[in-house]
Amino acid sequence: MSALDLTIILPEVVLAGLAMVLLMVGVFRGQDATRGILWLSVLILIVVAAVLLLGTRPSGTAFAGLFIADRFSDFMKVLILIGSAVSAVMSLRYFEREGVARFEYPVLMLFATLGMMMMVSANDLIALYMGLELQSLSLYVLAAIRRDSLRSTEAGLKYFVLGALSSGMLLYGASMIYGFTGSTGFEAVADVLGRAAAAGEVPGLGLLIGLVFLIAGLAFKISAVPFHMWTPDVYEGAPTPITAFFATAPKVAAMGLIVRVMMGPFGELVAEWQQVVVVVAIGSMILGAFAAIAQTNIKRLMAYSSIGHVGYALIGLAAGTEDGVRGLIFYMAIYIVMNLGTFACILCMRTRDVMVEGVEDLRGLSRTHPGMALALLIFMFSMAGIPPMAGFLAKFYVFMAAIDAGLYTLAVIGVLTSVVGAFYYLRIVKYMYFDEPAESFERPIGREMTVILAVTSVVILFFFVIPGPLLSQAAAAASALISG
């Protein structure tokens, strides 16, 4: 281990060290320290994100090639840190009202975030698995953190059992890849496959089977069809702030990981894995569009919505080009803002000191909470892909990448499922603006929620005015991944 290794991995080292310090503070101070630990956790996440944005850390590999730092990983890590920080801020008032505030919650979020950061910087199958499991073990506990709630416990158990199955599939695929290439390092695997392609050799069946199992394990983490079965139940059963966390930062991390794996070591096998990704993307878009129509619980609706959005993002990966990767990165950046804003609205759905989750509870919201209704309208229009909202631009770039790559059928299916999905997004708008008011939600909603709703809605609504900075950053991240 050299000084350069420590410099490259410094953000992760700082996050891990401070998370353990906060854990010990919580152990000695007890539950009285929960609020302070949470705000310190948010501060830590913001500081680490600021360090990454400044770009003062050197790029390159560390620890004998296990860890890589580049523009792509830094960009995805900033998104992860923003999602984690905002999710933590949204959760404080909820847990205090419910009387279940525990200091373990923000600490577990920090460890989960650390695992996510390790995932997007993984340059080896072993490092990939370590980051993935650090994230997953923390998320299992977070899903079941309300020990007195049957729904929360059930969500945690389902997530754990199915997550263990997906980890087994991923490890089996990794072992097959190691057996046929002789290495777990991404660069070594890429070198083996590159030499084989130069010699005109066809990839072995065993290697392709291992790759399919690896994709299956990663598809579970992004809740893509057909490995989506855990998503609706976990989203509904977990406490709402935890659901908001699940829907944002872990999705970005898992998507960043699958892009690095597919475009890095297996970049020579685009023709082989492209057809698998196309099928997964089509299945996710269709299921997300049609299954959400019948949902009456808004958290389950958002679960199917997230499955659909994963399908749209995978269109960029299916293209297998730098433009496709750029579109995917851009899509995930917009996705995380839309979801944070939407879940902030869901967390404000409280009547008679009780959380409500029914879609019909939003009836007449424009008359009782006009500001909140306007914000939710912006998010729904954006998720539906209606211009000039940011969600329209996100879909436009992934669809154009698919068209440029000759995947016309995939692009057409994406457009058609967007039209179908617009039905349930616009139905929420109809409830808010054209129906008679239901029982009014509690007011005020709190300063934190007001700020989050204001910032996210303004970003989504006026993003088309200055899209250049984010697009240029996404292009630089994609170029670093492809050329690296």
Sine and cosine of phi, psi and omega as CSV:
sin_phi,cos_phi,sin_psi,cos_psi,sin_omega,cos_omega
0.00,0.00,0.83,-0.56,-0.04,-1.00
-0.95,-0.32,0.13,-0.99,0.05,-1.00
-0.90,0.44,-0.56,0.83,0.03,-1.00
-0.90,0.43,-0.66,0.75,0.05,-1.00
-0.84,0.54,-0.73,0.68,-0.01,-1.00
-0.91,0.41,-0.59,0.81,0.02,-1.00
-0.91,0.41,-0.68,0.74,-0.02,-1.00
-0.90,0.43,-0.62,0.78,-0.07,-1.00
-0.99,-0.15,0.22,0.98,-0.10,-1.00
-0.83,0.56,-0.71,0.70,0.01,-1.00
-0.84,0.54,-0.65,0.76,0.02,-1.00
-0.93,0.37,-0.63,0.78,0.02,-1.00
-0.89,0.45,-0.71,0.70,0.01,-1.00
-0.88,0.47,-0.70,0.71,-0.01,-1.00
-0.89,0.45,-0.68,0.73,0.01,-1.00
-0.91,0.42,-0.71,0.71,-0.02,-1.00
-0.89,0.45,-0.71,0.70,-0.02,-1.00
-0.94,0.35,-0.54,0.84,0.07,-1.00
-0.89,0.46,-0.66,0.75,0.03,-1.00
-0.93,0.36,-0.58,0.82,0.08,-1.00
-0.89,0.46,-0.72,0.70,0.02,-1.00
-0.90,0.43,-0.56,0.83,0.06,-1.00
-0.89,0.46,-0.70,0.72,0.01,-1.00
-0.93,0.37,-0.59,0.81,0.07,-1.00
-0.88,0.48,-0.69,0.73,0.03,-1.00
-0.90,0.43,-0.61,0.79,0.01,-1.00
-0.89,0.45,-0.68,0.74,-0.07,-1.00
-0.99,0.11,-0.49,0.87,-0.04,-1.00
-1.00,-0.05,-0.37,0.93,-0.01,-1.00
0.99,0.16,-0.23,-0.97,-0.09,-1.00
-0.93,0.38,-0.29,0.96,0.03,-1.00
-0.89,0.45,-0.35,0.94,-0.06,-1.00
-1.00,-0.02,0.07,1.00,-0.13,-0.99
-0.86,0.51,-0.77,0.64,-0.04,-1.00
-0.87,0.50,-0.72,0.69,0.00,-1.00
-0.89,0.46,-0.67,0.75,0.00,-1.00
-0.90,0.43,-0.63,0.78,-0.01,-1.00
-0.90,0.43,-0.72,0.69,-0.01,-1.00
-0.93,0.38,-0.55,0.83,0.09,-1.00
-0.92,0.40,-0.60,0.80,0.05,-1.00
-0.89,0.46,-0.69,0.73,0.03,-1.00
-0.88,0.47,-0.68,0.73,0.02,-1.00
-0.88,0.47,-0.67,0.74,0.02,-1.00
-0.88,0.48,-0.72,0.70,-0.01,-1.00
-0.88,0.47,-0.66,0.75,0.00,-1.00
-0.92,0.40,-0.67,0.74,-0.01,-1.00
-0.90,0.44,-0.69,0.72,0.02,-1.00
-0.89,0.45,-0.66,0.75,0.04,-1.00
-0.89,0.46,-0.64,0.77,0.02,-1.00
-0.90,0.45,-0.65,0.76,0.03,-1.00
-0.88,0.48,-0.67,0.74,0.01,-1.00
-0.92,0.39,-0.62,0.79,0.01,-1.00
-0.91,0.40,-0.56,0.83,-0.01,-1.00
-0.92,0.39,-0.46,0.89,0.08,-1.00
0.93,0.36,0.47,0.88,-0.02,-1.00
-1.00,0.10,-0.23,0.97,-0.03,-1.00
-0.99,0.16,0.65,-0.76,0.02,-1.00
-0.94,0.35,0.49,-0.87,0.08,-1.00
-1.00,-0.02,0.28,-0.96,0.01,-1.00
0.72,-0.70,-0.12,-0.99,-0.01,-1.00
-0.97,-0.23,0.41,-0.91,0.00,-1.00
-0.66,-0.75,0.31,-0.95,0.04,-1.00
0.81,0.59,0.84,0.54,0.07,-1.00
0.84,0.54,0.60,0.80,0.08,-1.00
1.00,0.07,0.07,1.00,0.00,-1.00
-0.96,0.29,-0.48,0.88,-0.14,-0.99
-0.80,-0.59,0.67,-0.75,0.01,-1.00
-0.76,-0.65,0.65,-0.76,0.07,-1.00
-0.85,-0.52,0.83,-0.56,0.05,-1.00
-0.48,-0.88,-0.05,-1.00,-0.04,-1.00
-0.89,0.46,-0.58,0.82,0.00,-1.00
-0.90,0.44,-0.78,0.63,-0.02,-1.00
-0.90,0.43,-0.63,0.78,0.00,-1.00
-0.90,0.44,-0.66,0.75,0.00,-1.00
-0.89,0.45,-0.74,0.67,-0.02,-1.00
-0.91,0.41,-0.58,0.81,0.03,-1.00
-0.91,0.41,-0.61,0.79,0.04,-1.00
-0.89,0.46,-0.68,0.74,0.06,-1.00
-0.88,0.48,-0.68,0.73,0.00,-1.00
-0.88,0.47,-0.72,0.70,-0.03,-1.00
-0.91,0.41,-0.63,0.78,0.05,-1.00
-0.90,0.43,-0.72,0.70,0.02,-1.00
-0.87,0.49,-0.68,0.74,0.00,-1.00
-0.92,0.40,-0.70,0.72,-0.04,-1.00
-0.90,0.44,-0.72,0.69,-0.02,-1.00
-0.92,0.39,-0.63,0.78,0.05,-1.00
-0.88,0.47,-0.64,0.77,0.03,-1.00
-0.90,0.43,-0.68,0.73,0.02,-1.00
-0.89,0.46,-0.66,0.75,-0.01,-1.00
-0.91,0.41,-0.42,0.91,-0.14,-0.99
-0.99,0.11,-0.40,0.92,-0.18,-0.98
-0.85,0.53,-0.81,0.59,-0.06,-1.00
-0.89,0.46,-0.60,0.80,0.00,-1.00
-0.88,0.47,-0.78,0.62,-0.06,-1.00
-0.93,0.38,-0.54,0.84,0.05,-1.00
-0.93,0.36,-0.64,0.77,0.04,-1.00
-0.92,0.40,-0.62,0.78,-0.02,-1.00
-0.98,0.18,-0.13,0.99,0.01,-1.00
0.94,0.34,0.45,0.89,-0.03,-1.00
-0.82,-0.57,0.42,0.91,0.01,-1.00
-0.92,0.40,0.83,-0.55,0.00,-1.00
-0.75,-0.66,0.62,-0.78,-0.04,-1.00
-0.92,0.38,-0.36,0.93,0.01,-1.00
-0.90,0.44,-0.46,0.89,-0.10,-1.00
-0.87,0.50,-0.84,0.54,0.01,-1.00
-0.90,0.43,-0.52,0.86,0.02,-1.00
-0.92,0.40,-0.68,0.73,0.04,-1.00
-0.90,0.45,-0.58,0.81,0.06,-1.00
-0.89,0.45,-0.63,0.77,0.03,-1.00
-0.90,0.43,-0.68,0.73,0.00,-1.00
-0.92,0.38,-0.62,0.79,0.07,-1.00
-0.89,0.46,-0.67,0.74,0.03,-1.00
-0.90,0.44,-0.62,0.78,0.06,-1.00
-0.86,0.50,-0.70,0.71,0.05,-1.00
-0.88,0.48,-0.63,0.78,0.03,-1.00
-0.90,0.43,-0.67,0.75,0.01,-1.00
-0.91,0.42,-0.60,0.80,0.07,-1.00
-0.91,0.41,-0.57,0.82,-0.01,-1.00
-0.88,0.47,-0.76,0.65,-0.09,-1.00
-0.96,0.27,-0.23,0.97,0.07,-1.00
-0.96,-0.26,0.13,0.99,-0.01,-1.00
-0.92,0.39,0.71,-0.70,0.04,-1.00
-0.80,-0.59,0.37,0.93,-0.06,-1.00
-0.36,-0.93,0.53,-0.85,-0.01,-1.00
-0.89,0.45,-0.54,0.84,0.03,-1.00
-0.94,0.34,-0.71,0.71,0.05,-1.00
-0.89,0.45,-0.61,0.79,0.06,-1.00
-0.84,0.55,-0.75,0.66,-0.05,-1.00
-0.92,0.38,-0.63,0.78,0.00,-1.00
-0.89,0.45,-0.71,0.71,0.04,-1.00
-0.90,0.43,-0.66,0.75,-0.01,-1.00
-0.89,0.46,-0.69,0.73,-0.03,-1.00
-0.96,0.27,-0.55,0.83,0.08,-1.00
-0.88,0.48,-0.68,0.74,0.08,-1.00
-0.91,0.42,-0.75,0.66,-0.12,-0.99
-0.90,0.44,-0.70,0.72,-0.02,-1.00
-0.88,0.47,-0.61,0.79,0.05,-1.00
-0.92,0.39,-0.65,0.76,-0.03,-1.00
-0.93,0.36,-0.57,0.82,0.05,-1.00
-0.85,0.53,-0.71,0.71,-0.02,-1.00
-0.93,0.37,-0.66,0.76,-0.01,-1.00
-0.88,0.47,-0.62,0.78,0.00,-1.00
-0.89,0.46,-0.53,0.85,-0.05,-1.00
-0.96,-0.29,0.41,0.91,-0.14,-0.99
-0.94,0.35,-0.40,0.92,0.10,-0.99
-1.00,0.08,1.00,0.03,-0.11,-0.99
-0.91,0.41,-0.38,0.93,-0.01,-1.00
-1.00,0.04,0.00,1.00,-0.04,-1.00
-0.96,-0.29,0.84,-0.54,0.03,-1.00
-0.89,0.45,-0.64,0.77,-0.02,-1.00
-0.91,0.42,-0.66,0.75,0.00,-1.00
-0.92,0.40,-0.68,0.73,0.02,-1.00
-0.89,0.45,-0.66,0.75,0.03,-1.00
-0.89,0.45,-0.65,0.76,0.01,-1.00
-0.88,0.47,-0.71,0.70,0.01,-1.00
-0.89,0.45,-0.65,0.76,-0.02,-1.00
-0.92,0.39,-0.70,0.72,0.03,-1.00
-0.88,0.47,-0.69,0.72,-0.01,-1.00
-0.89,0.46,-0.66,0.75,-0.02,-1.00
-0.91,0.41,-0.74,0.67,-0.06,-1.00
-0.90,0.44,-0.75,0.66,-0.01,-1.00
-0.94,0.34,-0.54,0.84,0.06,-1.00
-0.91,0.41,-0.62,0.79,0.05,-1.00
-0.90,0.44,-0.62,0.78,0.04,-1.00
-0.89,0.45,-0.70,0.71,-0.01,-1.00
-0.91,0.41,-0.59,0.80,0.04,-1.00
-0.90,0.44,-0.61,0.79,0.05,-1.00
-0.90,0.44,-0.66,0.75,0.03,-1.00
-0.90,0.44,-0.67,0.75,0.00,-1.00
-0.90,0.44,-0.69,0.72,0.00,-1.00
-0.91,0.40,-0.61,0.79,0.04,-1.00
-0.89,0.45,-0.69,0.72,0.04,-1.00
-0.88,0.47,-0.66,0.75,0.02,-1.00
-0.89,0.46,-0.64,0.77,0.00,-1.00
-0.92,0.40,-0.60,0.80,0.06,-1.00
-0.91,0.42,-0.68,0.74,0.01,-1.00
-0.89,0.45,-0.68,0.74,0.04,-1.00
-0.89,0.46,-0.66,0.75,-0.02,-1.00
-0.89,0.45,-0.57,0.82,-0.08,-1.00
-0.99,-0.11,-0.23,0.97,0.03,-1.00
-0.91,-0.42,-0.33,0.94,0.02,-1.00
0.99,0.16,0.20,0.98,-0.01,-1.00
-0.42,-0.91,0.42,-0.91,0.12,-0.99
-0.96,-0.28,-0.16,0.99,0.00,-1.00
-0.96,0.28,0.68,-0.73,-0.04,-1.00
-0.88,0.48,-0.67,0.74,-0.05,-1.00
-0.92,0.39,-0.64,0.77,0.01,-1.00
-0.93,0.38,-0.66,0.75,0.04,-1.00
-0.89,0.46,-0.69,0.72,0.02,-1.00
-0.88,0.48,-0.62,0.78,0.00,-1.00
-0.91,0.41,-0.68,0.73,0.01,-1.00
-0.88,0.47,-0.73,0.69,-0.03,-1.00
-0.93,0.36,-0.57,0.82,0.04,-1.00
-0.91,0.42,-0.68,0.73,0.02,-1.00
-0.91,0.41,-0.60,0.80,0.03,-1.00
-0.91,0.41,-0.66,0.75,0.01,-1.00
-0.92,0.40,-0.63,0.78,0.01,-1.00
-0.90,0.43,-0.53,0.85,0.01,-1.00
-1.00,0.08,-0.01,1.00,0.02,-1.00
0.97,0.23,0.33,0.94,-0.01,-1.00
-0.99,0.13,0.61,-0.79,0.03,-1.00
-1.00,0.09,0.70,-0.71,0.02,-1.00
-0.85,0.53,0.64,-0.77,-0.01,-1.00
-0.92,0.39,0.48,-0.87,-0.01,-1.00
-0.88,0.48,-0.61,0.79,-0.01,-1.00
-0.89,0.45,-0.64,0.77,0.03,-1.00
-0.90,0.43,-0.66,0.75,0.00,-1.00
-0.92,0.40,-0.61,0.79,0.06,-1.00
-0.89,0.45,-0.68,0.73,0.05,-1.00
-0.88,0.48,-0.63,0.77,0.02,-1.00
-0.91,0.42,-0.65,0.76,0.03,-1.00
-0.89,0.46,-0.69,0.73,0.03,-1.00
-0.91,0.42,-0.61,0.79,0.04,-1.00
-0.90,0.44,-0.69,0.73,0.04,-1.00
-0.89,0.45,-0.64,0.77,0.00,-1.00
-0.88,0.47,-0.69,0.72,0.02,-1.00
-0.90,0.45,-0.63,0.78,0.02,-1.00
-0.96,0.27,-0.55,0.83,0.01,-1.00
-0.89,0.45,-0.53,0.85,0.06,-1.00
-0.88,0.48,-0.65,0.76,-0.08,-1.00
-0.93,0.37,-0.44,0.90,0.05,-1.00
-0.99,-0.17,0.12,0.99,0.01,-1.00
0.81,0.58,0.73,0.68,0.05,-1.00
-1.00,-0.02,0.52,-0.85,0.06,-1.00
-0.90,0.43,0.67,-0.74,0.09,1.00
-0.99,-0.11,0.43,0.90,-0.03,-1.00
-0.93,-0.37,0.60,0.80,-0.09,-1.00
-0.98,-0.17,-0.07,1.00,-0.28,-0.96
-0.87,0.50,-0.40,0.92,-0.02,-1.00
-0.98,0.19,-0.38,0.93,-0.24,-0.97
-0.90,0.44,-0.80,0.59,-0.05,-1.00
-0.87,0.49,-0.68,0.73,-0.03,-1.00
-0.93,0.38,-0.66,0.75,0.00,-1.00
-0.94,0.34,-0.66,0.75,0.03,-1.00
-0.88,0.48,-0.66,0.75,-0.03,-1.00
-0.96,0.28,-0.64,0.77,-0.12,-0.99
-0.99,0.15,-0.53,0.85,-0.02,-1.00
-0.94,0.34,0.47,-0.88,0.12,-0.99
-0.81,0.58,0.60,-0.80,-0.13,-0.99
-0.81,0.58,-0.68,0.73,0.04,-1.00
-0.88,0.47,-0.56,0.83,0.04,-1.00
-0.93,0.38,-0.65,0.76,0.06,-1.00
-0.87,0.50,-0.67,0.75,0.05,-1.00
-0.87,0.50,-0.65,0.76,0.03,-1.00
-0.91,0.41,-0.72,0.69,0.02,-1.00
-0.85,0.53,-0.60,0.80,-0.11,-0.99
-0.98,0.19,-0.13,0.99,-0.10,-0.99
-0.87,-0.49,-1.00,0.10,-0.16,-0.99
-0.85,0.52,-0.76,0.65,-0.01,-1.00
-0.88,0.48,-0.53,0.85,0.03,-1.00
-0.90,0.43,-0.69,0.72,0.01,-1.00
-0.89,0.45,-0.68,0.73,-0.02,-1.00
-0.90,0.45,-0.73,0.69,-0.02,-1.00
-0.91,0.41,-0.60,0.80,0.03,-1.00
-0.93,0.37,-0.65,0.76,0.07,-1.00
-0.88,0.48,-0.62,0.78,0.01,-1.00
-0.91,0.41,-0.73,0.68,-0.05,-1.00
-0.92,0.40,-0.55,0.83,0.06,-1.00
-0.92,0.39,-0.69,0.72,0.01,-1.00
-0.89,0.46,-0.65,0.76,-0.02,-1.00
-0.92,0.38,-0.72,0.69,-0.07,-1.00
-0.95,0.33,-0.69,0.72,-0.07,-1.00
-1.00,0.09,-0.25,0.97,-0.01,-1.00
-1.00,-0.02,-1.00,-0.07,-0.07,-1.00
-0.90,0.44,-0.48,0.88,-0.05,-1.00
-0.95,-0.31,0.40,0.92,0.04,-1.00
-0.88,0.48,-0.46,0.89,0.01,-1.00
-0.97,0.25,-0.25,0.97,-0.05,-1.00
-0.96,-0.29,0.53,0.85,-0.04,-1.00
-0.82,0.57,-0.68,0.73,-0.04,-1.00
-0.88,0.47,-0.50,0.86,-0.02,-1.00
-0.98,0.19,-0.76,0.66,-0.08,-1.00
-1.00,0.08,-0.25,0.97,-0.01,-1.00
-0.88,0.48,-0.66,0.75,-0.04,-1.00
-0.92,0.39,-0.54,0.84,0.06,-1.00
-0.92,0.39,-0.71,0.71,-0.01,-1.00
-0.90,0.43,-0.62,0.79,0.03,-1.00
-0.88,0.48,-0.71,0.70,0.00,-1.00
-0.90,0.44,-0.69,0.72,0.01,-1.00
-0.89,0.45,-0.67,0.74,0.00,-1.00
-0.90,0.44,-0.71,0.70,0.00,-1.00
-0.89,0.45,-0.72,0.70,0.02,-1.00
-0.87,0.50,-0.66,0.75,-0.01,-1.00
-0.92,0.40,-0.68,0.73,-0.01,-1.00
-0.91,0.42,-0.68,0.73,-0.03,-1.00
-0.93,0.38,-0.73,0.69,0.00,-1.00
-0.90,0.44,-0.70,0.71,-0.01,-1.00
-0.88,0.48,-0.57,0.82,-0.03,-1.00
-0.97,0.26,-0.71,0.71,-0.13,-0.99
-1.00,0.02,-0.60,0.80,-0.06,-1.00
-0.94,0.35,-0.47,0.88,-0.04,-1.00
-0.96,0.29,-0.33,0.94,-0.07,-1.00
-0.87,0.49,-0.63,0.78,-0.08,-1.00
-1.00,0.07,-0.01,1.00,-0.10,-0.99
-0.98,0.19,0.70,-0.71,0.08,-1.00
-0.95,-0.31,-0.27,0.96,0.07,-1.00
-1.00,-0.06,0.81,-0.58,-0.14,-0.99
-0.93,0.37,-0.46,0.89,0.04,-1.00
-0.95,0.31,-0.60,0.80,0.08,-1.00
-0.93,0.37,-0.61,0.79,0.06,-1.00
-0.87,0.50,-0.68,0.73,0.01,-1.00
-0.93,0.38,-0.47,0.88,0.06,-1.00
-0.91,0.42,-0.74,0.67,0.02,-1.00
-0.93,0.36,-0.55,0.84,0.09,-1.00
-0.87,0.49,-0.68,0.73,0.00,-1.00
-0.91,0.41,-0.57,0.82,0.07,-1.00
-0.89,0.46,-0.70,0.72,0.04,-1.00
-0.88,0.47,-0.68,0.73,-0.01,-1.00
-0.92,0.40,-0.55,0.84,0.10,-1.00
-0.88,0.48,-0.64,0.77,0.05,-1.00
-0.88,0.48,-0.68,0.73,0.03,-1.00
-0.89,0.45,-0.68,0.73,0.00,-1.00
-0.89,0.45,-0.60,0.80,-0.01,-1.00
-0.92,0.38,-0.31,0.95,0.10,-1.00
-0.85,0.53,-0.65,0.76,0.02,-1.00
-0.89,0.46,-0.64,0.77,0.04,-1.00
-0.94,0.35,-0.64,0.77,-0.02,-1.00
-0.87,0.49,-0.51,0.86,0.03,-1.00
-0.88,0.48,-0.54,0.84,0.06,-1.00
0.93,0.36,0.40,0.92,-0.03,-1.00
-0.82,-0.57,0.18,-0.98,0.04,-1.00
-0.90,0.43,-0.62,0.78,0.05,-1.00
-0.90,0.44,-0.59,0.81,0.04,-1.00
-0.91,0.42,-0.68,0.73,0.03,-1.00
-0.90,0.43,-0.66,0.76,0.05,-1.00
-0.86,0.50,-0.70,0.71,0.03,-1.00
-0.88,0.48,-0.65,0.76,0.02,-1.00
-0.90,0.44,-0.71,0.70,0.00,-1.00
-0.88,0.47,-0.71,0.70,0.02,-1.00
-0.88,0.48,-0.67,0.74,0.00,-1.00
-0.87,0.48,-0.70,0.72,-0.04,-1.00
-0.92,0.39,-0.54,0.84,0.04,-1.00
-0.90,0.43,-0.69,0.72,0.03,-1.00
-0.94,0.35,-0.64,0.77,-0.02,-1.00
-0.85,0.53,-0.69,0.73,-0.07,-1.00
-0.92,0.39,-0.58,0.82,0.03,-1.00
-0.93,0.36,-0.70,0.71,0.01,-1.00
-0.86,0.51,-0.69,0.72,-0.06,-1.00
-0.95,0.32,-0.63,0.78,0.04,-1.00
-0.88,0.48,-0.68,0.73,0.02,-1.00
-0.91,0.42,-0.68,0.74,-0.01,-1.00
-0.90,0.44,-0.69,0.72,-0.01,-1.00
-0.95,0.32,-0.43,0.90,0.13,-0.99
-0.89,0.45,-0.64,0.77,0.08,-1.00
-0.90,0.43,-0.68,0.73,-0.01,-1.00
-0.88,0.47,-0.62,0.78,0.01,-1.00
-0.93,0.37,-0.32,0.95,0.05,-1.00
-1.00,0.04,-0.07,1.00,0.00,-1.00
-0.99,0.17,1.00,0.02,-0.08,-1.00
-0.66,-0.75,0.82,-0.57,-0.01,-1.00
-0.78,-0.62,0.76,-0.65,0.01,-1.00
0.79,0.61,0.67,0.74,0.04,-1.00
0.91,0.42,0.39,0.92,0.02,-1.00
-0.77,-0.64,0.71,-0.70,0.07,-1.00
-0.93,0.36,0.69,-0.72,0.10,-1.00
-0.88,-0.47,0.54,-0.84,-0.12,-0.99
-0.76,-0.64,0.08,1.00,-0.02,-1.00
-0.97,0.25,0.64,-0.77,0.04,-1.00
-0.88,0.48,-0.60,0.80,-0.03,-1.00
-0.96,0.29,-0.21,0.98,0.08,-1.00
-0.93,0.37,-0.20,0.98,0.01,-1.00
-1.00,0.06,0.03,1.00,-0.03,-1.00
-0.83,0.56,0.74,-0.67,0.09,-1.00
0.91,0.41,0.35,0.94,-0.06,-1.00
-0.88,0.47,-0.48,0.87,-0.03,-1.00
-0.90,0.44,-0.37,0.93,-0.01,-1.00
-1.00,-0.06,-0.46,0.89,-0.02,-1.00
-1.00,-0.09,-0.57,0.82,0.04,-1.00
-0.68,-0.73,0.96,0.27,-0.10,-1.00
-0.86,0.50,-0.61,0.79,0.01,-1.00
-0.91,0.42,-0.71,0.70,0.01,-1.00
-0.91,0.41,-0.63,0.78,0.02,-1.00
-0.89,0.45,-0.65,0.76,0.02,-1.00
-0.90,0.44,-0.69,0.73,0.02,-1.00
-0.88,0.47,-0.71,0.70,-0.02,-1.00
-0.92,0.39,-0.56,0.83,0.08,-1.00
-0.87,0.49,-0.69,0.72,0.01,-1.00
-0.88,0.48,-0.69,0.72,-0.02,-1.00
-0.92,0.39,-0.65,0.76,0.00,-1.00
-0.91,0.41,-0.69,0.73,0.05,-1.00
-0.88,0.47,-0.64,0.77,-0.01,-1.00
-0.92,0.39,-0.69,0.72,0.02,-1.00
-0.90,0.43,-0.53,0.85,0.03,-1.00
-0.97,0.24,-0.24,0.97,0.00,-1.00
0.99,0.13,0.53,0.85,-0.02,-1.00
-1.00,-0.02,0.81,-0.59,0.03,-1.00
-0.94,0.35,0.46,-0.89,0.11,0.99
-0.99,-0.11,0.37,0.93,-0.05,-1.00
-0.89,0.45,0.37,-0.93,-0.06,-1.00
-0.88,0.47,-0.52,0.85,0.00,-1.00
-0.88,0.48,-0.51,0.86,0.05,-1.00
-0.90,0.44,-0.72,0.69,0.01,-1.00
-0.89,0.45,-0.62,0.78,0.00,-1.00
-0.87,0.49,-0.73,0.68,0.01,-1.00
-0.93,0.38,-0.61,0.79,-0.01,-1.00
-0.84,0.54,-0.70,0.71,-0.07,-1.00
-0.94,0.35,-0.61,0.79,0.02,-1.00
-0.96,0.29,-0.59,0.81,0.04,-1.00
-0.91,0.41,-0.66,0.75,0.02,-1.00
-0.91,0.42,-0.59,0.81,0.05,-1.00
-0.89,0.45,-0.64,0.77,0.03,-1.00
-0.92,0.40,-0.66,0.75,0.01,-1.00
-0.91,0.42,-0.69,0.72,0.02,-1.00
-0.89,0.46,-0.48,0.87,0.01,-1.00
-1.00,0.03,0.03,1.00,0.02,-1.00
0.99,0.11,0.19,0.98,-0.01,-1.00
-1.00,-0.03,0.90,0.43,-0.10,-0.99
-0.92,0.40,-0.66,0.76,-0.01,-1.00
-0.88,0.47,-0.67,0.74,0.00,-1.00
-0.89,0.47,-0.68,0.74,0.00,-1.00
-0.91,0.42,-0.66,0.75,0.00,-1.00
-0.90,0.43,-0.69,0.72,0.03,-1.00
-0.89,0.46,-0.62,0.78,0.04,-1.00
-0.88,0.48,-0.67,0.74,0.02,-1.00
-0.91,0.41,-0.69,0.72,-0.03,-1.00
-0.91,0.42,-0.67,0.74,0.02,-1.00
-0.93,0.36,-0.47,0.88,0.10,-1.00
-0.90,0.44,-0.62,0.78,0.03,-1.00
-0.91,0.42,-0.69,0.73,0.03,-1.00
-0.90,0.44,-0.70,0.71,-0.01,-1.00
-0.90,0.44,-0.47,0.88,0.01,-1.00
-0.88,0.48,-0.41,0.91,-0.02,-1.00
-0.86,0.52,-0.78,0.63,-0.09,-1.00
-0.98,0.21,-0.40,0.92,0.12,-0.99
-0.94,0.34,-0.70,0.72,-0.01,-1.00
-0.95,0.31,-0.42,0.91,0.07,-1.00
-0.90,0.44,-0.61,0.80,0.05,-1.00
-0.90,0.44,-0.66,0.75,0.05,-1.00
-0.89,0.46,-0.64,0.77,0.04,-1.00
-0.88,0.48,-0.71,0.71,0.04,-1.00
-0.85,0.53,-0.68,0.73,-0.11,-0.99
-0.95,0.31,-0.58,0.81,-0.18,-0.98
-0.95,-0.32,-0.29,0.96,-0.10,-0.99
-0.84,-0.54,-0.11,0.99,0.00,-1.00
-0.98,-0.19,0.32,-0.95,0.07,-1.00
-0.93,0.36,0.59,-0.81,-0.07,-1.00
-0.87,0.49,0.67,-0.74,0.19,-0.98
-1.00,0.09,-0.20,-0.98,0.01,-1.00
-0.90,0.43,0.74,-0.67,-0.10,-0.99
-0.92,0.40,0.58,-0.81,0.08,-1.00
-0.97,0.24,0.35,-0.94,-0.01,-1.00
-0.92,0.40,0.54,-0.84,0.09,-1.00
-0.75,-0.67,0.47,-0.88,-0.06,1.00
-0.98,0.20,0.21,-0.98,-0.05,-1.00
-1.00,-0.02,-0.09,1.00,0.02,-1.00
0.99,-0.16,0.53,-0.85,-0.04,-1.00
-0.91,0.41,-0.63,0.78,-0.02,-1.00
-0.87,0.49,-0.74,0.68,-0.01,-1.00
-0.91,0.42,-0.63,0.77,0.02,-1.00
-0.87,0.50,-0.70,0.71,0.00,-1.00
-0.91,0.42,-0.71,0.70,-0.03,-1.00
-0.88,0.47,-0.72,0.70,0.00,-1.00
-0.89,0.45,-0.67,0.75,-0.02,-1.00
-0.91,0.42,-0.74,0.67,-0.06,-1.00
-0.92,0.40,-0.75,0.66,-0.05,-1.00
-0.90,0.43,-0.66,0.75,-0.01,-1.00
-0.93,0.38,-0.63,0.78,0.03,-1.00
-0.91,0.42,-0.67,0.74,0.02,-1.00
-0.87,0.49,-0.72,0.69,-0.03,-1.00
-0.93,0.38,-0.66,0.75,-0.09,-1.00
-0.95,0.30,-0.67,0.75,-0.12,-0.99
-0.96,-0.28,0.24,0.97,-0.03,-1.00
-0.88,0.47,-0.56,0.83,-0.06,-1.00
-0.89,0.45,-0.31,0.95,-0.02,-1.00
-0.93,0.36,-0.71,0.71,0.00,-1.00
-0.72,-0.69,0.93,0.36,0.01,-1.00
-0.98,0.19,-0.20,0.98,-0.14,-0.99
-0.82,0.57,-0.77,0.64,-0.06,-1.00
-0.85,0.53,-0.71,0.70,-0.01,-1.00
-0.93,0.37,-0.64,0.76,0.02,-1.00
-0.90,0.44,-0.64,0.77,0.00,-1.00
-0.93,0.37,-0.61,0.79,0.05,-1.00
-0.92,0.40,-0.66,0.75,0.03,-1.00
-0.91,0.42,-0.62,0.79,0.03,-1.00
-0.92,0.40,-0.65,0.76,0.03,-1.00
-0.91,0.42,-0.65,0.76,0.02,-1.00
-0.90,0.43,-0.68,0.73,0.02,-1.00
-0.91,0.42,-0.65,0.76,0.00,-1.00
-0.90,0.43,-0.63,0.78,0.02,-1.00
-0.90,0.44,-0.61,0.79,-0.01,-1.00
-0.94,0.33,-0.72,0.69,-0.07,-1.00
-0.94,0.33,-0.72,0.69,-0.04,-1.00
-0.97,0.25,-0.44,0.90,0.00,-1.00
-0.95,0.31,0.00,0.00,0.00,0.00
